[in-house]
Amino acid sequence: MTKADFINDSKVVTAGAPTSFHWEDCVGGEVQGYLDLTATLNPATGDITVSGAARYYEGKTCGVTTARGSKQINVTIAPGGFKSHLVTLQDANGHVLIELNLFND
């Protein structure tokens, strides 16, 4: 079973006030993907750094906490810049693919 979600979200990031983003979904009643990110602004350069983790769980039902993998995310976007970042988490039981398109407008 395959499921594609498109999340279009924007956050305002100001100096001294990091902003957070959380996403989760379950497919087929057993494969779960989670994404937790924090964005911070470097006031000296205008760069935004997005950091956090993507996690993959698989079990017999949604909500099961059988960890199958995680990856750290750390991306810096210059002012006026764009970065695309693909996160792949998989094993023999399933997989989670997360494509991040990050902008610093």
MIGU-950904 format. One record per atom (N, C-alpha, C): residue number from 1; chain; z negated, x, y negated; atom name. Coordinates in Angstrom, 3 decimals. Each point is the difference from the previous one (the first is absolute). Layout:
BEGIN
+-----+--------+----------+----------+----------+-------+
| num | cadena |       up |     east |    north | atomo |
+-----+--------+----------+----------+----------+-------+
| NUM |      A |        Z |        X |        Y |    CA |
...
+-----+--------+----------+----------+----------+-------+
***
This chain:
BEGIN
+-----+--------+----------+----------+----------+-------+
| num | cadena |       up |     east |    north | atomo |
+-----+--------+----------+----------+----------+-------+
|   1 |      A |    0.000 |    0.844 |    1.165 |     N |
|   1 |      A |    0.000 |   -0.844 |   -1.165 |    CA |
|   1 |      A |    0.000 |    0.894 |   -1.234 |     C |
|   2 |      A |    0.781 |   -0.373 |   -0.991 |     N |
|   2 |      A |    0.090 |    0.754 |   -1.237 |    CA |
|   2 |      A |   -0.292 |   -0.927 |   -1.163 |     C |
|   3 |      A |   -0.704 |    0.523 |   -0.983 |     N |
|   3 |      A |   -0.292 |   -0.765 |   -1.206 |    CA |
|   3 |      A |    0.165 |    0.924 |   -1.192 |     C |
|   4 |      A |    0.644 |   -0.471 |   -1.038 |     N |
|   4 |      A |    0.158 |    0.778 |   -1.225 |    CA |
|   4 |      A |   -0.670 |   -0.760 |   -1.140 |     C |
|   5 |      A |   -0.837 |    0.684 |   -0.736 |     N |
|   5 |      A |   -0.644 |   -0.555 |   -1.188 |    CA |
|   5 |      A |    0.474 |    0.792 |   -1.199 |     C |
|   6 |      A |    0.258 |   -0.681 |   -1.072 |     N |
|   6 |      A |    0.353 |    0.659 |   -1.243 |    CA |
|   6 |      A |   -1.077 |   -0.361 |   -1.015 |     C |
|   7 |      A |   -0.684 |    1.007 |   -0.473 |     N |
|   7 |      A |   -1.072 |   -0.213 |   -0.950 |    CA |
|   7 |      A |    0.455 |    0.591 |   -1.328 |     C |
|   8 |      A |    0.059 |   -0.822 |   -0.989 |     N |
|   8 |      A |    0.386 |    0.460 |   -1.333 |    CA |
|   8 |      A |   -1.229 |   -0.168 |   -0.878 |     C |
|   9 |      A |   -0.655 |    1.099 |   -0.303 |     N |
|   9 |      A |   -1.230 |   -0.051 |   -0.768 |    CA |
|   9 |      A |    0.014 |    1.111 |   -1.027 |     C |
|  10 |      A |   -0.559 |   -0.253 |   -1.141 |     N |
|  10 |      A |   -0.120 |    1.053 |   -0.993 |    CA |
|  10 |      A |   -1.439 |    0.040 |   -0.494 |     C |
|  11 |      A |   -0.429 |    1.179 |   -0.348 |     N |
|  11 |      A |   -1.359 |    0.225 |   -0.483 |    CA |
|  11 |      A |    0.085 |    0.812 |   -1.280 |     C |
|  12 |      A |   -0.879 |   -0.270 |   -0.926 |     N |
|  12 |      A |   -0.118 |    0.796 |   -1.209 |    CA |
|  12 |      A |   -1.075 |    1.040 |    0.247 |     C |
|  13 |      A |    0.351 |    1.265 |   -0.210 |     N |
|  13 |      A |   -0.925 |    1.105 |    0.231 |    CA |
|  13 |      A |   -0.284 |    0.662 |   -1.339 |     C |
|  14 |      A |   -1.264 |    0.056 |   -0.368 |     N |
|  14 |      A |   -0.383 |    0.636 |   -1.257 |    CA |
|  14 |      A |   -0.949 |    1.154 |    0.286 |     C |
|  15 |      A |   -0.063 |    0.923 |   -0.924 |     N |
|  15 |      A |   -0.869 |    1.167 |    0.158 |    CA |
|  15 |      A |   -1.447 |   -0.458 |    0.179 |     C |
|  16 |      A |   -0.658 |    0.574 |    0.986 |     N |
|  16 |      A |   -1.398 |   -0.308 |    0.253 |    CA |
|  16 |      A |   -0.246 |   -1.303 |    0.736 |     C |
|  17 |      A |    1.069 |   -0.703 |    0.377 |     N |
|  17 |      A |   -0.158 |   -1.286 |    0.695 |    CA |
|  17 |      A |    0.979 |   -0.089 |    1.167 |     C |
|  18 |      A |   -0.304 |    0.673 |    1.125 |     N |
|  18 |      A |    0.883 |   -0.093 |    1.170 |    CA |
|  18 |      A |    0.165 |   -1.460 |    0.430 |     C |
|  19 |      A |    1.138 |   -0.299 |    0.591 |     N |
|  19 |      A |    0.242 |   -1.344 |    0.503 |    CA |
|  19 |      A |    0.288 |    0.067 |    1.491 |     C |
|  20 |      A |   -0.403 |   -1.034 |    0.719 |     N |
|  20 |      A |    0.122 |   -0.011 |    1.465 |    CA |
|  20 |      A |    0.981 |   -1.072 |    0.456 |     C |
|  21 |      A |    0.534 |    0.212 |    1.196 |     N |
|  21 |      A |    0.914 |   -0.943 |    0.632 |    CA |
|  21 |      A |   -0.321 |   -0.046 |    1.489 |     C |
|  22 |      A |   -0.058 |   -1.208 |    0.572 |     N |
|  22 |      A |   -0.247 |   -0.163 |    1.436 |    CA |
|  22 |      A |    1.033 |   -0.978 |    0.556 |     C |
|  23 |      A |    0.527 |    0.322 |    1.183 |     N |
|  23 |      A |    0.930 |   -0.874 |    0.717 |    CA |
|  23 |      A |   -0.319 |    0.085 |    1.480 |     C |
|  24 |      A |    0.151 |   -1.121 |    0.691 |     N |
|  24 |      A |   -0.126 |    0.000 |    1.453 |    CA |
|  24 |      A |    0.834 |   -1.133 |    0.572 |     C |
|  25 |      A |    0.443 |    0.199 |    1.239 |     N |
|  25 |      A |    0.776 |   -1.034 |    0.679 |    CA |
|  25 |      A |   -0.109 |    0.225 |    1.498 |     C |
|  26 |      A |    0.254 |   -1.071 |    0.761 |     N |
|  26 |      A |   -0.032 |    0.065 |    1.456 |    CA |
|  26 |      A |    1.286 |   -0.633 |    0.525 |     C |
|  27 |      A |    0.603 |    0.625 |    0.997 |     N |
|  27 |      A |    1.255 |   -0.471 |    0.581 |    CA |
|  27 |      A |   -0.197 |   -0.230 |    1.494 |     C |
|  28 |      A |    0.524 |   -1.093 |    0.486 |     N |
|  28 |      A |   -0.056 |   -0.282 |    1.422 |    CA |
|  28 |      A |   -1.408 |   -0.224 |    0.525 |     C |
|  29 |      A |   -0.928 |   -0.251 |   -0.901 |     N |
|  29 |      A |   -1.374 |   -0.254 |    0.414 |    CA |
|  29 |      A |   -0.760 |    1.228 |    0.429 |     C |
|  30 |      A |    0.584 |    1.211 |   -0.198 |     N |
|  30 |      A |   -0.710 |    1.181 |    0.493 |    CA |
|  30 |      A |    0.246 |    1.302 |   -0.739 |     C |
|  31 |      A |    1.133 |    0.183 |   -0.660 |     N |
|  31 |      A |    0.283 |    1.245 |   -0.720 |    CA |
|  31 |      A |   -0.352 |   -0.207 |   -1.472 |     C |
|  32 |      A |   -0.881 |    0.856 |   -0.517 |     N |
|  32 |      A |   -0.506 |   -0.173 |   -1.357 |    CA |
|  32 |      A |    0.265 |    1.237 |   -0.844 |     C |
|  33 |      A |    0.423 |   -0.232 |   -1.240 |     N |
|  33 |      A |    0.189 |    1.078 |   -0.948 |    CA |
|  33 |      A |   -0.882 |   -0.220 |   -1.208 |     C |
|  34 |      A |   -0.558 |    1.069 |   -0.520 |     N |
|  34 |      A |   -0.875 |   -0.045 |   -1.177 |    CA |
|  34 |      A |    0.425 |    1.084 |   -0.969 |     C |
|  35 |      A |   -0.127 |   -0.281 |   -1.271 |     N |
|  35 |      A |    0.323 |    0.969 |   -1.035 |    CA |
|  35 |      A |   -1.046 |   -0.117 |   -1.095 |     C |
|  36 |      A |   -0.669 |    1.096 |   -0.301 |     N |
|  36 |      A |   -0.981 |    0.063 |   -1.075 |    CA |
|  36 |      A |    0.375 |    1.150 |   -0.921 |     C |
|  37 |      A |    0.285 |   -0.323 |   -1.262 |     N |
|  37 |      A |    0.443 |    1.007 |   -0.965 |    CA |
|  37 |      A |   -0.818 |   -0.071 |   -1.278 |     C |
|  38 |      A |   -0.125 |    1.141 |   -0.650 |     N |
|  38 |      A |   -0.605 |    0.088 |   -1.325 |    CA |
|  38 |      A |    0.948 |    0.800 |   -0.881 |     C |
|  39 |      A |    0.248 |   -0.511 |   -1.205 |     N |
|  39 |      A |    0.861 |    0.687 |   -0.958 |    CA |
|  39 |      A |   -0.842 |    0.484 |   -1.175 |     C |
|  40 |      A |    0.210 |    1.262 |   -0.378 |     N |
|  40 |      A |   -0.713 |    0.571 |   -1.141 |    CA |
|  40 |      A |    1.008 |    0.643 |   -0.947 |     C |
|  41 |      A |   -0.330 |   -0.034 |   -1.268 |     N |
|  41 |      A |    0.856 |    0.561 |   -1.039 |    CA |
|  41 |      A |   -0.591 |    1.305 |   -0.504 |     C |
|  42 |      A |    0.850 |    1.013 |   -0.086 |     N |
|  42 |      A |   -0.389 |    1.263 |   -0.634 |    CA |
|  42 |      A |    0.393 |   -0.122 |   -1.471 |     C |
|  43 |      A |   -0.972 |   -0.160 |   -0.899 |     N |
|  43 |      A |    0.345 |   -0.235 |   -1.404 |    CA |
|  43 |      A |    0.675 |    1.198 |   -0.661 |     C |
|  44 |      A |   -0.202 |    1.189 |    0.510 |     N |
|  44 |      A |    0.612 |    1.194 |   -0.599 |    CA |
|  44 |      A |    1.497 |    0.075 |    0.268 |     C |
|  45 |      A |    0.433 |   -0.459 |    1.182 |     N |
|  45 |      A |    1.411 |    0.111 |    0.381 |    CA |
|  45 |      A |    0.722 |   -1.342 |    0.073 |     C |
|  46 |      A |   -0.757 |   -1.096 |    0.141 |     N |
|  46 |      A |    0.603 |   -1.317 |    0.208 |    CA |
|  46 |      A |    0.351 |   -0.267 |    1.449 |     C |
|  47 |      A |   -0.254 |    0.979 |    0.885 |     N |
|  47 |      A |    0.267 |   -0.190 |    1.432 |    CA |
|  47 |      A |   -0.949 |   -1.042 |    0.576 |     C |
|  48 |      A |    0.512 |   -0.765 |    0.938 |     N |
|  48 |      A |   -0.836 |   -0.918 |    0.777 |    CA |
|  48 |      A |   -0.040 |    0.527 |    1.428 |     C |
|  49 |      A |   -1.205 |    0.132 |    0.539 |     N |
|  49 |      A |   -0.179 |    0.406 |    1.390 |    CA |
|  49 |      A |   -0.452 |   -1.209 |    0.805 |     C |
|  50 |      A |    0.729 |   -0.268 |    1.075 |     N |
|  50 |      A |   -0.326 |   -1.088 |    0.921 |    CA |
|  50 |      A |   -0.500 |    0.640 |    1.281 |     C |
|  51 |      A |   -1.214 |   -0.342 |    0.392 |     N |
|  51 |      A |   -0.572 |    0.581 |    1.213 |    CA |
|  51 |      A |   -0.702 |   -1.084 |    0.799 |     C |
|  52 |      A |   -0.173 |    0.275 |    1.269 |     N |
|  52 |      A |   -0.668 |   -0.951 |    0.881 |    CA |
|  52 |      A |    0.433 |    0.217 |    1.432 |     C |
|  53 |      A |    0.028 |   -1.091 |    0.758 |     N |
|  53 |      A |    0.324 |    0.107 |    1.425 |    CA |
|  53 |      A |    0.718 |   -1.246 |    0.492 |     C |
|  54 |      A |    0.883 |    0.225 |    0.975 |     N |
|  54 |      A |    0.621 |   -1.068 |    0.775 |    CA |
|  54 |      A |   -0.624 |    0.071 |    1.387 |     C |
|  55 |      A |   -0.294 |   -1.160 |    0.586 |     N |
|  55 |      A |   -0.627 |   -0.033 |    1.319 |    CA |
|  55 |      A |    0.728 |   -0.970 |    0.919 |     C |
|  56 |      A |   -0.040 |    0.311 |    1.276 |     N |
|  56 |      A |    0.646 |   -0.810 |    1.039 |    CA |
|  56 |      A |   -1.024 |   -0.309 |    1.075 |     C |
|  57 |      A |   -0.122 |   -1.294 |    0.322 |     N |
|  57 |      A |   -0.896 |   -0.464 |    1.065 |    CA |
|  57 |      A |    0.815 |   -0.841 |    0.963 |     C |
|  58 |      A |   -0.398 |    0.006 |    1.265 |     N |
|  58 |      A |    0.675 |   -0.817 |    1.008 |    CA |
|  58 |      A |   -1.044 |   -0.485 |    0.988 |     C |
|  59 |      A |    0.086 |   -1.261 |    0.343 |     N |
|  59 |      A |   -0.945 |   -0.571 |    0.956 |    CA |
|  59 |      A |    0.559 |   -1.279 |    0.576 |     C |
|  60 |      A |   -0.855 |   -0.776 |    0.628 |     N |
|  60 |      A |    0.443 |   -1.256 |    0.603 |    CA |
|  60 |      A |    0.093 |   -1.133 |   -1.015 |     C |
|  61 |      A |   -0.694 |    0.150 |   -1.138 |     N |
|  61 |      A |    0.048 |   -1.012 |   -1.053 |    CA |
|  61 |      A |   -0.074 |    0.681 |   -1.364 |     C |
|  62 |      A |    0.378 |   -0.735 |   -1.024 |     N |
|  62 |      A |   -0.154 |    0.509 |   -1.363 |    CA |
|  62 |      A |   -1.487 |    0.122 |   -0.310 |     C |
|  63 |      A |   -0.344 |    0.960 |   -0.822 |     N |
|  63 |      A |   -1.399 |    0.215 |   -0.341 |    CA |
|  63 |      A |   -0.701 |    1.000 |    0.897 |     C |
|  64 |      A |    0.696 |    0.470 |    1.036 |     N |
|  64 |      A |   -0.572 |    1.004 |    0.903 |    CA |
|  64 |      A |    0.003 |    1.349 |   -0.718 |     C |
|  65 |      A |   -1.017 |    0.775 |    0.195 |     N |
|  65 |      A |   -0.106 |    1.274 |   -0.703 |    CA |
|  65 |      A |    0.265 |    1.202 |    0.911 |     C |
|  66 |      A |    0.978 |   -0.129 |    0.889 |     N |
|  66 |      A |    0.390 |    1.116 |    0.849 |    CA |
|  66 |      A |    0.991 |    0.862 |   -0.780 |     C |
|  67 |      A |   -0.504 |    1.081 |   -0.566 |     N |
|  67 |      A |    0.829 |    0.861 |   -0.840 |    CA |
|  67 |      A |    1.034 |    0.728 |    0.841 |     C |
|  68 |      A |    1.248 |   -0.039 |   -0.451 |     N |
|  68 |      A |    1.095 |    0.695 |    0.678 |    CA |
|  68 |      A |    0.570 |    1.126 |   -0.839 |     C |
|  69 |      A |   -0.329 |    0.012 |   -1.284 |     N |
|  69 |      A |    0.496 |    1.082 |   -0.841 |    CA |
|  69 |      A |   -0.242 |   -0.266 |   -1.465 |     C |
|  70 |      A |   -0.006 |    1.080 |   -0.762 |     N |
|  70 |      A |   -0.100 |   -0.118 |   -1.449 |    CA |
|  70 |      A |    0.680 |    1.204 |   -0.635 |     C |
|  71 |      A |    0.433 |   -0.180 |   -1.229 |     N |
|  71 |      A |    0.620 |    1.091 |   -0.757 |    CA |
|  71 |      A |   -0.494 |   -0.057 |   -1.422 |     C |
|  72 |      A |   -0.316 |    1.166 |   -0.524 |     N |
|  72 |      A |   -0.393 |    0.117 |   -1.395 |    CA |
|  72 |      A |    1.248 |   -0.042 |   -0.878 |     C |
|  73 |      A |   -0.151 |   -0.577 |   -1.157 |     N |
|  73 |      A |    1.088 |   -0.096 |   -0.973 |    CA |
|  73 |      A |   -0.472 |    0.662 |   -1.291 |     C |
|  74 |      A |    0.830 |    0.856 |   -0.554 |     N |
|  74 |      A |   -0.305 |    0.642 |   -1.268 |    CA |
|  74 |      A |    1.328 |    0.306 |   -0.691 |     C |
|  75 |      A |    0.353 |   -0.822 |   -0.988 |     N |
|  75 |      A |    1.276 |    0.105 |   -0.685 |    CA |
|  75 |      A |   -0.253 |    0.033 |   -1.507 |     C |
|  76 |      A |    0.668 |    0.913 |   -0.693 |     N |
|  76 |      A |   -0.104 |    0.070 |   -1.458 |    CA |
|  76 |      A |    1.353 |   -0.356 |   -0.606 |     C |
|  77 |      A |   -0.045 |   -0.895 |   -1.001 |     N |
|  77 |      A |    1.219 |   -0.467 |   -0.649 |    CA |
|  77 |      A |   -0.067 |    0.378 |   -1.480 |     C |
|  78 |      A |    1.001 |    0.735 |   -0.465 |     N |
|  78 |      A |    0.075 |    0.412 |   -1.403 |    CA |
|  78 |      A |    0.320 |   -1.207 |   -0.888 |     C |
|  79 |      A |   -0.305 |    0.076 |   -1.283 |     N |
|  79 |      A |    0.346 |   -1.094 |   -0.911 |    CA |
|  79 |      A |    1.496 |   -0.311 |    0.060 |     C |
|  80 |      A |    0.324 |   -1.279 |    0.103 |     N |
|  80 |      A |    1.394 |   -0.426 |    0.107 |    CA |
|  80 |      A |    0.595 |    0.249 |    1.371 |     C |
|  81 |      A |   -0.827 |    0.447 |    0.945 |     N |
|  81 |      A |    0.491 |    0.390 |    1.318 |    CA |
|  81 |      A |   -0.124 |   -1.064 |    1.064 |     C |
|  82 |      A |    0.589 |    0.310 |    1.155 |     N |
|  82 |      A |    0.025 |   -0.870 |    1.178 |    CA |
|  82 |      A |   -0.156 |    0.876 |    1.227 |     C |
|  83 |      A |   -0.776 |   -0.456 |    0.958 |     N |
|  83 |      A |   -0.130 |    0.678 |    1.299 |    CA |
|  83 |      A |    0.054 |   -1.041 |    1.102 |     C |
|  84 |      A |    0.756 |    0.295 |    1.033 |     N |
|  84 |      A |    0.028 |   -0.813 |    1.204 |    CA |
|  84 |      A |   -0.740 |    0.786 |    1.076 |     C |
|  85 |      A |   -0.879 |   -0.671 |    0.722 |     N |
|  85 |      A |   -0.827 |    0.668 |    1.002 |    CA |
|  85 |      A |   -0.059 |   -0.884 |    1.245 |     C |
|  86 |      A |    0.434 |    0.524 |    1.144 |     N |
|  86 |      A |    0.001 |   -0.751 |    1.253 |    CA |
|  86 |      A |   -1.140 |    0.470 |    0.884 |     C |
|  87 |      A |   -0.787 |   -0.958 |    0.489 |     N |
|  87 |      A |   -1.102 |    0.289 |    0.907 |    CA |
|  87 |      A |    0.329 |   -0.646 |    1.342 |     C |
|  88 |      A |   -0.001 |    0.798 |    1.067 |     N |
|  88 |      A |    0.269 |   -0.497 |    1.344 |    CA |
|  88 |      A |   -1.216 |    0.256 |    0.872 |     C |
|  89 |      A |   -0.513 |   -1.061 |    0.603 |     N |
|  89 |      A |   -1.128 |    0.094 |    0.933 |    CA |
|  89 |      A |    0.449 |   -0.676 |    1.288 |     C |
|  90 |      A |   -0.097 |    0.715 |    1.126 |     N |
|  90 |      A |    0.462 |   -0.613 |    1.243 |    CA |
|  90 |      A |   -0.619 |    0.673 |    1.212 |     C |
|  91 |      A |    0.020 |   -0.746 |    1.086 |     N |
|  91 |      A |   -0.335 |    0.512 |    1.322 |    CA |
|  91 |      A |    0.751 |   -0.864 |    1.010 |     C |
|  92 |      A |   -0.333 |    0.096 |    1.258 |     N |
|  92 |      A |    0.710 |   -0.741 |    1.047 |    CA |
|  92 |      A |   -0.210 |   -1.510 |   -0.105 |     C |
|  93 |      A |   -1.024 |   -0.440 |   -0.744 |     N |
|  93 |      A |   -0.328 |   -1.424 |   -0.086 |    CA |
|  93 |      A |    0.673 |   -0.726 |   -1.168 |     C |
|  94 |      A |    0.455 |    0.736 |   -0.999 |     N |
|  94 |      A |    0.618 |   -0.643 |   -1.149 |    CA |
|  94 |      A |    0.164 |    0.977 |   -1.140 |     C |
|  95 |      A |    0.401 |   -0.528 |   -1.152 |     N |
|  95 |      A |    0.169 |    0.866 |   -1.160 |    CA |
|  95 |      A |   -0.123 |   -0.791 |   -1.300 |     C |
|  96 |      A |   -0.328 |    0.736 |   -1.055 |     N |
|  96 |      A |   -0.070 |   -0.541 |   -1.344 |    CA |
|  96 |      A |    0.782 |    0.952 |   -0.900 |     C |
|  97 |      A |    0.943 |   -0.540 |   -0.757 |     N |
|  97 |      A |    0.772 |    0.776 |   -0.973 |    CA |
|  97 |      A |   -0.298 |   -0.567 |   -1.382 |     C |
|  98 |      A |   -0.385 |    0.846 |   -0.917 |     N |
|  98 |      A |   -0.279 |   -0.421 |   -1.363 |    CA |
|  98 |      A |    0.827 |    0.846 |   -0.945 |     C |
|  99 |      A |    0.854 |   -0.636 |   -0.772 |     N |
|  99 |      A |    0.795 |    0.720 |   -0.985 |    CA |
|  99 |      A |   -0.549 |   -0.332 |   -1.379 |     C |
| 100 |      A |   -0.455 |    1.027 |   -0.701 |     N |
| 100 |      A |   -0.531 |   -0.164 |   -1.351 |    CA |
| 100 |      A |    1.046 |    0.434 |   -1.007 |     C |
| 101 |      A |    0.245 |   -0.836 |   -0.995 |     N |
| 101 |      A |    0.863 |    0.358 |   -1.131 |    CA |
| 101 |      A |   -0.900 |   -0.032 |   -1.220 |     C |
| 102 |      A |   -0.309 |    1.176 |   -0.520 |     N |
| 102 |      A |   -0.996 |    0.146 |   -1.056 |    CA |
| 102 |      A |    0.662 |    0.412 |   -1.304 |     C |
| 103 |      A |   -0.368 |   -0.662 |   -1.085 |     N |
| 103 |      A |    0.565 |    0.252 |   -1.325 |    CA |
| 103 |      A |   -1.109 |    0.340 |   -0.982 |     C |
| 104 |      A |    0.321 |    0.812 |   -0.980 |     N |
| 104 |      A |   -0.895 |    0.295 |   -1.117 |    CA |
| 104 |      A |    0.767 |   -0.318 |   -1.266 |     C |
| 105 |      A |   -0.058 |   -1.252 |   -0.414 |     N |
| 105 |      A |    0.741 |   -0.464 |   -1.188 |    CA |
| 105 |      A |   -0.794 |    0.198 |   -1.257 |     C |
+-----+--------+----------+----------+----------+-------+
***
